[in-house]
Amino acid sequence: MDYTLHKDFSEINAQAWNELLSASVSNSPFLRYEYQSAWWEHRGGGEWQNAQLILVSASEDGKLVGVAPLFIADYDGQRALMLVGSIEISDYLDLIVHGDDHARFINGLLDFLASQLGGNWRGIDWYNLPDSSPTLAVLKEESAKRGWAHLEEMYRPTPRIPLSRSFDDYLATVEKKQRHEIRRKTRRAEDSGRGVRWFISDMQDPEAEIDAFIKLMEHDQNKAKFLTDSMRAQMRAVIRAAHAGGWLWLAFLEVDGERAAAALNFDYDNKLWGYNAGVDRTYMDLSPGWVLLSYVLQWCCENNRAEFDFMRGDEEYKYRFGAVNQYVMRAKITKA
């Protein structure tokens, strides 16, 4: 493999990147070229102001076979190589490489980084690796061979709901009491006489739709605090990137002609990824968040999506809707 260190995302072909991702060991919207480049432009909403981009590609016979989107920053006591997207707003991260090339790509990557960066890095600290990623095992093996200290730990749960084509079949998998609650709250909203309806945004006016979504997010005090000016710019860039890439799925619930709830999802790789949501607390008597989520899950079933992924976080409502845990991991390596 021929490795190249890039100064900017523009030096790698976006189509080649995304085509490689579609066959990679981990295929998530957070690894798409448009997401990664948008994240880097805003440094994760200001999370990494002094980071240095270390974007590495590998090719064979003129074909892109691997991408390691990395940056260097001071973190947790060491000068570390982090994955672009770390840590807070990108739920799944990994290297971009086909399984057949995976182990030798990492082996060559570590040698390449040592030769190119010298002593400018002390180790790597990679968050949000899926628990199913082969990267975890290879990093452990490489650490042992090189005599490096290795730490692997569970970072966050990522609950998800496996789905079939029938919404009734899905409901049958939910605990009886919660199944009754889902149906009761949906029926109460529909029978309220308040014009309750839901729709998927057509994004005819993207900026207005983004404004409407962020306004609903702000009704949650924690989210309002999270939405600094830098993070707002980052969120807008992510939504625009998803829209431009064709995998944005933004839905709203209306009550009395007003938008009462929103669900920002990514429709990607035959499943829906639940990225964020917002609820106007004026309408809490109708449980708008629950009602919209039930409509979202019904849409998934009717449109043959195999799974709804709540992504990181162990909020109780996810399990009440029948989610089952998987996890994202942290792998930290310190050179000898």
C-alpha positions as a Markdown table, in Angstrom:
| # | Residue | x | y | z |
|---|---|---|---|---|
| 1 | Met | 0.0 | 0.0 | 0.0 |
| 2 | Asp | 1.1 | 3.5 | -0.8 |
| 3 | Tyr | 0.3 | 5.9 | 2.0 |
| 4 | Thr | -0.2 | 9.7 | 1.6 |
| 5 | Leu | -0.5 | 12.4 | 4.2 |
| 6 | His | -3.0 | 15.0 | 3.1 |
| 7 | Lys | -3.3 | 18.6 | 4.3 |
| 8 | Asp | -7.0 | 19.0 | 3.3 |
| 9 | Phe | -10.1 | 16.9 | 2.6 |
| 10 | Ser | -10.2 | 18.4 | -1.0 |
| 11 | Glu | -7.1 | 16.2 | -1.8 |
| 12 | Ile | -9.2 | 13.0 | -1.6 |
| 13 | Asn | -12.0 | 12.3 | -4.1 |
| 14 | Ala | -15.3 | 12.4 | -2.4 |
| 15 | Gln | -16.9 | 9.8 | -4.6 |
| 16 | Ala | -14.0 | 7.3 | -4.2 |
| 17 | Trp | -14.2 | 7.9 | -0.4 |
| 18 | Asn | -17.9 | 7.2 | -0.2 |
| 19 | Glu | -17.7 | 4.2 | -2.5 |
| 20 | Leu | -15.0 | 2.7 | -0.3 |
| 21 | Leu | -17.1 | 3.4 | 2.8 |
| 22 | Ser | -20.0 | 1.5 | 1.4 |
| 23 | Ala | -17.9 | -1.7 | 1.5 |
| 24 | Ser | -15.9 | -0.8 | 4.7 |
| 25 | Val | -15.7 | -2.6 | 8.0 |
| 26 | Ser | -17.9 | 0.1 | 9.4 |
| 27 | Asn | -20.4 | 2.0 | 7.3 |
| 28 | Ser | -22.1 | 4.9 | 9.1 |
| 29 | Pro | -23.2 | 8.4 | 8.0 |
| 30 | Phe | -20.6 | 9.8 | 10.4 |
| 31 | Leu | -17.9 | 8.5 | 8.1 |
| 32 | Arg | -19.3 | 9.9 | 4.9 |
| 33 | Tyr | -17.0 | 12.4 | 3.2 |
| 34 | Glu | -19.5 | 15.2 | 3.5 |
| 35 | Tyr | -20.0 | 14.7 | 7.2 |
| 36 | Gln | -16.3 | 14.3 | 8.0 |
| 37 | Ser | -15.3 | 17.4 | 6.0 |
| 38 | Ala | -18.1 | 19.5 | 7.6 |
| 39 | Trp | -17.1 | 18.3 | 11.1 |
| 40 | Trp | -13.5 | 19.3 | 10.5 |
| 41 | Glu | -14.5 | 22.7 | 9.2 |
| 42 | His | -16.1 | 23.5 | 12.5 |
| 43 | Arg | -13.9 | 21.3 | 14.7 |
| 44 | Gly | -16.8 | 19.6 | 16.3 |
| 45 | Gly | -18.6 | 22.8 | 17.2 |
| 46 | Gly | -15.5 | 24.2 | 18.7 |
| 47 | Glu | -14.5 | 21.1 | 20.7 |
| 48 | Trp | -11.0 | 21.0 | 19.1 |
| 49 | Gln | -9.8 | 24.5 | 18.3 |
| 50 | Asn | -6.1 | 23.7 | 18.3 |
| 51 | Ala | -6.2 | 20.4 | 16.5 |
| 52 | Gln | -3.9 | 19.4 | 13.6 |
| 53 | Leu | -5.4 | 17.4 | 10.7 |
| 54 | Ile | -3.7 | 14.1 | 10.0 |
| 55 | Leu | -5.6 | 12.8 | 7.0 |
| 56 | Val | -4.0 | 9.6 | 5.6 |
| 57 | Ser | -5.1 | 7.6 | 2.5 |
| 58 | Ala | -3.7 | 4.4 | 1.1 |
| 59 | Ser | -3.8 | 3.3 | -2.5 |
| 60 | Glu | -2.9 | 0.2 | -4.5 |
| 61 | Asp | -2.6 | 0.1 | -8.3 |
| 62 | Gly | -4.0 | 3.7 | -8.3 |
| 63 | Lys | -7.1 | 2.7 | -6.4 |
| 64 | Leu | -8.1 | 4.1 | -3.0 |
| 65 | Val | -8.1 | 1.2 | -0.5 |
| 66 | Gly | -8.0 | 2.9 | 2.9 |
| 67 | Val | -8.6 | 6.2 | 4.7 |
| 68 | Ala | -7.6 | 7.1 | 8.2 |
| 69 | Pro | -9.3 | 10.5 | 9.1 |
| 70 | Leu | -7.2 | 11.6 | 12.1 |
| 71 | Phe | -6.1 | 14.7 | 14.0 |
| 72 | Ile | -3.6 | 15.4 | 16.7 |
| 73 | Ala | -4.6 | 17.1 | 19.9 |
| 74 | Asp | -3.6 | 17.1 | 23.6 |
| 75 | Tyr | -6.0 | 14.8 | 25.3 |
| 76 | Asp | -6.1 | 12.8 | 28.6 |
| 77 | Gly | -2.5 | 13.4 | 29.4 |
| 78 | Gln | -0.9 | 12.7 | 26.1 |
| 79 | Arg | -0.4 | 14.1 | 22.6 |
| 80 | Ala | -2.9 | 11.8 | 20.9 |
| 81 | Leu | -4.1 | 10.9 | 17.4 |
| 82 | Met | -7.9 | 11.1 | 17.5 |
| 83 | Leu | -10.5 | 10.1 | 14.9 |
| 84 | Val | -12.1 | 13.0 | 13.0 |
| 85 | Gly | -15.5 | 13.3 | 14.5 |
| 86 | Ser | -14.4 | 12.8 | 18.1 |
| 87 | Ile | -16.0 | 12.8 | 20.6 |
| 88 | Glu | -19.4 | 14.3 | 21.4 |
| 89 | Ile | -21.5 | 14.6 | 18.2 |
| 90 | Ser | -20.4 | 11.7 | 16.0 |
| 91 | Asp | -21.9 | 8.5 | 17.4 |
| 92 | Tyr | -20.0 | 5.9 | 15.3 |
| 93 | Leu | -16.4 | 6.3 | 14.1 |
| 94 | Asp | -13.8 | 4.0 | 12.6 |
| 95 | Leu | -11.2 | 3.7 | 9.8 |
| 96 | Ile | -12.5 | 3.4 | 6.3 |
| 97 | Val | -11.2 | 0.2 | 4.7 |
| 98 | His | -12.5 | -3.1 | 3.3 |
| 99 | Gly | -12.3 | -6.1 | 5.6 |
| 100 | Asp | -9.9 | -7.9 | 3.4 |
| 101 | Asp | -7.4 | -5.1 | 3.6 |
| 102 | His | -8.1 | -4.1 | 7.2 |
| 103 | Ala | -5.3 | -5.6 | 9.3 |
| 104 | Arg | -2.5 | -4.8 | 6.9 |
| 105 | Phe | -3.8 | -1.3 | 6.4 |
| 106 | Ile | -3.6 | -0.6 | 10.2 |
| 107 | Asn | -0.1 | -2.2 | 10.4 |
| 108 | Gly | 1.2 | -0.1 | 7.6 |
| 109 | Leu | -0.7 | 3.0 | 8.9 |
| 110 | Leu | 1.1 | 2.8 | 12.3 |
| 111 | Asp | 4.5 | 2.5 | 10.6 |
| 112 | Phe | 3.7 | 5.4 | 8.3 |
| 113 | Leu | 2.6 | 7.6 | 11.2 |
| 114 | Ala | 5.8 | 6.8 | 13.0 |
| 115 | Ser | 7.9 | 7.7 | 10.0 |
| 116 | Gln | 6.0 | 10.9 | 9.1 |
| 117 | Leu | 5.2 | 12.4 | 12.5 |
| 118 | Gly | 8.2 | 11.2 | 14.5 |
| 119 | Gly | 7.7 | 12.1 | 18.2 |
| 120 | Asn | 4.8 | 14.5 | 17.6 |
| 121 | Trp | 2.4 | 11.9 | 19.0 |
| 122 | Arg | 2.4 | 9.8 | 22.1 |
| 123 | Gly | -0.4 | 7.4 | 21.3 |
| 124 | Ile | -3.9 | 7.0 | 19.8 |
| 125 | Asp | -7.2 | 7.5 | 21.6 |
| 126 | Trp | -10.1 | 6.4 | 19.4 |
| 127 | Tyr | -13.7 | 6.8 | 20.7 |
| 128 | Asn | -17.0 | 5.5 | 19.3 |
| 129 | Leu | -15.7 | 2.4 | 17.6 |
| 130 | Pro | -18.6 | 0.0 | 17.2 |
| 131 | Asp | -18.3 | -3.0 | 19.5 |
| 132 | Ser | -18.4 | -5.2 | 16.3 |
| 133 | Ser | -15.5 | -3.4 | 14.6 |
| 134 | Pro | -12.5 | -5.6 | 13.8 |
| 135 | Thr | -10.4 | -2.5 | 14.5 |
| 136 | Leu | -10.6 | -3.2 | 18.2 |
| 137 | Ala | -8.9 | -6.6 | 17.9 |
| 138 | Val | -6.2 | -5.4 | 15.4 |
| 139 | Leu | -5.3 | -2.5 | 17.7 |
| 140 | Lys | -4.8 | -4.9 | 20.6 |
| 141 | Glu | -2.7 | -7.2 | 18.5 |
| 142 | Glu | -0.5 | -4.4 | 17.1 |
| 143 | Ser | 0.0 | -3.0 | 20.6 |
| 144 | Ala | 1.2 | -6.3 | 21.9 |
| 145 | Lys | 3.6 | -6.7 | 19.0 |
| 146 | Arg | 5.0 | -3.2 | 19.5 |
| 147 | Gly | 5.2 | -3.3 | 23.3 |
| 148 | Trp | 2.7 | -0.5 | 23.6 |
| 149 | Ala | 0.2 | 0.0 | 26.5 |
| 150 | His | -3.3 | -0.8 | 25.5 |
| 151 | Leu | -6.7 | 0.0 | 27.0 |
| 152 | Glu | -10.1 | -0.9 | 25.7 |
| 153 | Glu | -13.3 | 0.0 | 27.5 |
| 154 | Met | -17.0 | 0.4 | 26.8 |
| 155 | Tyr | -17.8 | 4.1 | 26.2 |
| 156 | Arg | -21.6 | 4.3 | 25.7 |
| 157 | Pro | -24.5 | 2.0 | 25.0 |
| 158 | Thr | -26.2 | 2.4 | 21.5 |
| 159 | Pro | -29.7 | 1.0 | 21.8 |
| 160 | Arg | -31.4 | 0.0 | 18.7 |
| 161 | Ile | -34.7 | -1.7 | 17.5 |
| 162 | Pro | -34.7 | -4.5 | 14.9 |
| 163 | Leu | -37.7 | -4.1 | 12.7 |
| 164 | Ser | -39.8 | -6.1 | 10.2 |
| 165 | Arg | -42.2 | -5.0 | 7.6 |
| 166 | Ser | -45.2 | -5.0 | 10.0 |
| 167 | Phe | -45.7 | -2.3 | 12.6 |
| 168 | Asp | -47.9 | -4.7 | 14.5 |
| 169 | Asp | -45.1 | -7.3 | 14.5 |
| 170 | Tyr | -42.8 | -4.7 | 16.0 |
| 171 | Leu | -45.4 | -3.7 | 18.7 |
| 172 | Ala | -45.7 | -7.4 | 19.6 |
| 173 | Thr | -42.0 | -7.4 | 20.6 |
| 174 | Val | -42.6 | -4.5 | 23.1 |
| 175 | Glu | -43.5 | -5.2 | 26.7 |
| 176 | Lys | -47.3 | -5.3 | 27.0 |
| 177 | Lys | -47.7 | -2.3 | 29.3 |
| 178 | Gln | -45.5 | -0.2 | 27.1 |
| 179 | Arg | -47.2 | -1.4 | 23.9 |
| 180 | His | -50.5 | -0.2 | 25.4 |
| 181 | Glu | -48.9 | 3.2 | 26.2 |
| 182 | Ile | -47.7 | 3.7 | 22.7 |
| 183 | Arg | -51.1 | 2.9 | 21.3 |
| 184 | Arg | -53.0 | 5.0 | 23.9 |
| 185 | Lys | -50.9 | 8.1 | 23.5 |
| 186 | Thr | -51.1 | 7.9 | 19.7 |
| 187 | Arg | -54.8 | 7.4 | 19.7 |
| 188 | Arg | -55.3 | 10.3 | 22.3 |
| 189 | Ala | -53.4 | 12.7 | 20.0 |
| 190 | Glu | -55.3 | 11.6 | 16.9 |
| 191 | Asp | -58.6 | 11.9 | 18.7 |
| 192 | Ser | -57.8 | 15.3 | 20.3 |
| 193 | Gly | -59.5 | 17.4 | 17.6 |
| 194 | Arg | -56.4 | 19.5 | 17.4 |
| 195 | Gly | -55.3 | 18.7 | 13.9 |
| 196 | Val | -52.5 | 16.4 | 14.9 |
| 197 | Arg | -50.5 | 15.4 | 11.9 |
| 198 | Trp | -46.9 | 14.5 | 11.0 |
| 199 | Phe | -44.9 | 14.9 | 7.9 |
| 200 | Ile | -41.4 | 14.4 | 6.5 |
| 201 | Ser | -39.9 | 17.7 | 5.5 |
| 202 | Asp | -39.4 | 18.2 | 1.8 |
| 203 | Met | -36.6 | 20.7 | 2.6 |
| 204 | Gln | -37.8 | 23.1 | 0.0 |
| 205 | Asp | -36.4 | 25.9 | 2.2 |
| 206 | Pro | -33.5 | 24.2 | 4.0 |
| 207 | Glu | -32.6 | 27.1 | 6.2 |
| 208 | Ala | -36.2 | 27.6 | 7.5 |
| 209 | Glu | -36.5 | 23.9 | 8.2 |
| 210 | Ile | -33.2 | 23.9 | 10.1 |
| 211 | Asp | -34.4 | 27.0 | 12.1 |
| 212 | Ala | -37.6 | 25.2 | 13.0 |
| 213 | Phe | -35.7 | 22.1 | 14.2 |
| 214 | Ile | -33.2 | 24.0 | 16.3 |
| 215 | Lys | -36.0 | 26.1 | 17.8 |
| 216 | Leu | -37.7 | 22.9 | 19.0 |
| 217 | Met | -34.3 | 21.6 | 20.4 |
| 218 | Glu | -34.0 | 24.8 | 22.5 |
| 219 | His | -37.1 | 23.8 | 24.6 |
| 220 | Asp | -34.9 | 21.4 | 26.4 |
| 221 | Gln | -32.6 | 23.4 | 28.8 |
| 222 | Asn | -29.7 | 21.0 | 28.4 |
| 223 | Lys | -29.9 | 21.2 | 24.7 |
| 224 | Ala | -30.2 | 25.0 | 24.7 |
| 225 | Lys | -27.1 | 25.1 | 26.8 |
| 226 | Phe | -25.3 | 22.7 | 24.4 |
| 227 | Leu | -26.2 | 24.9 | 21.4 |
| 228 | Thr | -23.4 | 27.5 | 21.7 |
| 229 | Asp | -22.9 | 29.7 | 18.6 |
| 230 | Ser | -20.1 | 27.3 | 17.5 |
| 231 | Met | -22.3 | 24.2 | 18.0 |
| 232 | Arg | -25.2 | 25.8 | 16.1 |
| 233 | Ala | -22.9 | 26.4 | 13.2 |
| 234 | Gln | -21.7 | 22.8 | 13.4 |
| 235 | Met | -25.3 | 21.4 | 13.6 |
| 236 | Arg | -26.3 | 23.5 | 10.6 |
| 237 | Ala | -23.3 | 22.2 | 8.7 |
| 238 | Val | -24.1 | 18.6 | 9.6 |
| 239 | Ile | -27.8 | 18.9 | 8.5 |
| 240 | Arg | -26.8 | 20.6 | 5.2 |
| 241 | Ala | -24.2 | 17.9 | 4.5 |
| 242 | Ala | -26.8 | 15.2 | 5.2 |
| 243 | His | -29.3 | 16.9 | 2.9 |
| 244 | Ala | -26.8 | 17.4 | 0.2 |
| 245 | Gly | -25.7 | 13.7 | 0.5 |
| 246 | Gly | -29.3 | 12.5 | 0.2 |
| 247 | Trp | -29.5 | 10.9 | 3.6 |
| 248 | Leu | -31.3 | 13.5 | 5.7 |
| 249 | Trp | -34.7 | 12.4 | 7.2 |
| 250 | Leu | -36.3 | 15.3 | 9.1 |
| 251 | Ala | -39.9 | 14.9 | 10.4 |
| 252 | Phe | -42.2 | 17.2 | 12.3 |
| 253 | Leu | -45.4 | 16.7 | 14.3 |
| 254 | Glu | -48.0 | 19.5 | 14.1 |
| 255 | Val | -50.6 | 20.4 | 16.7 |
| 256 | Asp | -53.1 | 23.2 | 16.2 |
| 257 | Gly | -51.1 | 24.2 | 13.1 |
| 258 | Glu | -47.9 | 24.6 | 15.0 |
| 259 | Arg | -44.8 | 22.4 | 15.0 |
| 260 | Ala | -44.8 | 20.6 | 18.3 |
| 261 | Ala | -42.0 | 18.0 | 17.8 |
| 262 | Ala | -39.2 | 17.2 | 15.4 |
| 263 | Ala | -37.1 | 14.1 | 14.7 |
| 264 | Leu | -33.8 | 14.5 | 12.9 |
| 265 | Asn | -32.7 | 11.2 | 11.5 |
| 266 | Phe | -30.3 | 9.9 | 8.9 |
| 267 | Asp | -31.8 | 7.5 | 6.3 |
| 268 | Tyr | -28.7 | 5.5 | 5.5 |
| 269 | Asp | -27.7 | 1.9 | 4.7 |
| 270 | Asn | -31.3 | 0.5 | 5.0 |
| 271 | Lys | -31.9 | 1.8 | 8.5 |
| 272 | Leu | -32.9 | 5.0 | 10.3 |
| 273 | Trp | -30.3 | 6.6 | 12.6 |
| 274 | Gly | -31.9 | 8.8 | 15.3 |
| 275 | Tyr | -29.6 | 11.7 | 15.6 |
| 276 | Asn | -31.6 | 14.3 | 17.6 |
| 277 | Ala | -35.0 | 15.5 | 18.5 |
| 278 | Gly | -36.9 | 18.5 | 19.9 |
| 279 | Val | -40.3 | 19.0 | 21.6 |
| 280 | Asp | -42.3 | 22.1 | 22.3 |
| 281 | Arg | -43.3 | 21.6 | 26.0 |
| 282 | Thr | -46.4 | 23.7 | 25.5 |
| 283 | Tyr | -48.0 | 20.5 | 24.0 |
| 284 | Met | -46.8 | 17.9 | 26.5 |
| 285 | Asp | -50.4 | 16.9 | 27.3 |
| 286 | Leu | -50.3 | 15.1 | 24.0 |
| 287 | Ser | -46.9 | 13.5 | 24.4 |
| 288 | Pro | -45.7 | 14.8 | 21.1 |
| 289 | Gly | -42.3 | 13.2 | 21.3 |
| 290 | Trp | -43.7 | 9.7 | 21.9 |
| 291 | Val | -46.4 | 10.2 | 19.2 |
| 292 | Leu | -43.9 | 11.3 | 16.6 |
| 293 | Leu | -41.5 | 8.4 | 17.4 |
| 294 | Ser | -44.3 | 5.9 | 17.0 |
| 295 | Tyr | -45.0 | 7.4 | 13.5 |
| 296 | Val | -41.3 | 7.2 | 12.7 |
| 297 | Leu | -41.1 | 3.6 | 13.6 |
| 298 | Gln | -44.3 | 2.8 | 11.7 |
| 299 | Trp | -42.8 | 4.5 | 8.6 |
| 300 | Cys | -39.6 | 2.4 | 9.0 |
| 301 | Cys | -41.7 | -0.8 | 9.0 |
| 302 | Glu | -43.8 | 0.2 | 6.0 |
| 303 | Asn | -40.7 | 1.3 | 4.1 |
| 304 | Asn | -38.6 | -1.9 | 4.8 |
| 305 | Arg | -36.0 | -0.3 | 7.0 |
| 306 | Ala | -34.3 | -3.1 | 9.0 |
| 307 | Glu | -33.5 | -1.2 | 12.1 |
| 308 | Phe | -34.0 | 2.0 | 14.1 |
| 309 | Asp | -30.8 | 3.0 | 15.8 |
| 310 | Phe | -31.2 | 5.4 | 18.8 |
| 311 | Met | -27.4 | 5.7 | 18.8 |
| 312 | Arg | -25.5 | 6.8 | 22.0 |
| 313 | Gly | -27.3 | 7.2 | 25.3 |
| 314 | Asp | -29.3 | 5.1 | 27.7 |
| 315 | Glu | -32.4 | 7.3 | 28.1 |
| 316 | Glu | -35.2 | 5.2 | 29.6 |
| 317 | Tyr | -37.7 | 5.9 | 26.8 |
| 318 | Lys | -35.5 | 4.0 | 24.3 |
| 319 | Tyr | -35.9 | 0.8 | 26.2 |
| 320 | Arg | -39.6 | 1.4 | 26.7 |
| 321 | Phe | -39.9 | 1.3 | 22.9 |
| 322 | Gly | -38.1 | -2.0 | 22.9 |
| 323 | Ala | -34.5 | -1.1 | 22.1 |
| 324 | Val | -31.7 | -3.6 | 22.8 |
| 325 | Asn | -28.2 | -2.4 | 23.7 |
| 326 | Gln | -25.1 | -2.6 | 21.6 |
| 327 | Tyr | -22.1 | -0.4 | 22.5 |
| 328 | Val | -19.4 | 1.9 | 21.2 |
| 329 | Met | -15.9 | 1.5 | 22.6 |
| 330 | Arg | -12.8 | 3.5 | 23.4 |
| 331 | Ala | -9.4 | 2.2 | 22.4 |
| 332 | Lys | -6.4 | 4.0 | 23.9 |
| 333 | Ile | -2.8 | 3.1 | 23.0 |
| 334 | Thr | 0.3 | 4.7 | 24.5 |
| 335 | Lys | 3.7 | 4.1 | 22.8 |
| 336 | Ala | 6.5 | 2.7 | 24.8 |
